[in-house]
Amino acid sequence: MPKKILATASLAGCFGCHMSFLDIDERLFDLIEIVEFNKSPIDDIKKFTKHCDIGLIEGGCCNDENVHNLIDFRKNCDVLVSVGECAIMGGLPSMRNWIPLKECLEEAYLNGPTVFDCNEKKIIPNDPDIPKILDRVYPCHEIVKIDYFLPGCPPCADLIWNALHALVTGRPLDLPYEVFKYD
């Protein structure tokens, strides 16, 4: 059986879901037998070099670069999985959704307690090379079609392993309560 091609990315999140992915521990050796990583921080491939079977997305979209990367993943992956609460609902970054963007930027660059004298010219960065911040943080499914959702902050390693192994091998997804309970 040819290896499935897997890609991963972290958008507006904390990278905790990737850390949980790495927590599958010795099962990584089993995974390497059945998948080939493409664009991913795991192998440091920055651009897609081929079409992928599965894409795992962590984090929501808070800027135009996140949106571009997510759309690129949708185009280059047959199956796209939102991993973790930030990808599914916006997570902690979406706490700013209740505050107008202008107010957020002013607090961060002009009026915040840590600004002190480091921004004497009172400039809010607006260089075209800096990704443009969106009006709010968007969960991935509001930008592109998502095929599967793995909840948790972060999802436990067993949930990620069970889902990924099922997707790669074509077996039914077996998600017992124990792999996603939070009590």
ABEGO torsion letter per residue (X at the ends): XBBBBBBBBBBBBAGAAAAAAAAAEAAAAAAAAABBBBBBAAAGBABBABBBABBBBBEBBABAAAAAAAAAAAAABABBBBBEAAAAAGEAAAAAAABBAAAAAAAAAAABAAAEAABAAGBBBABAABBBBBABBBBAAAABBBABBBBEOBBBAAAAAAAAAAAAAGBBBBBBAAAABBX
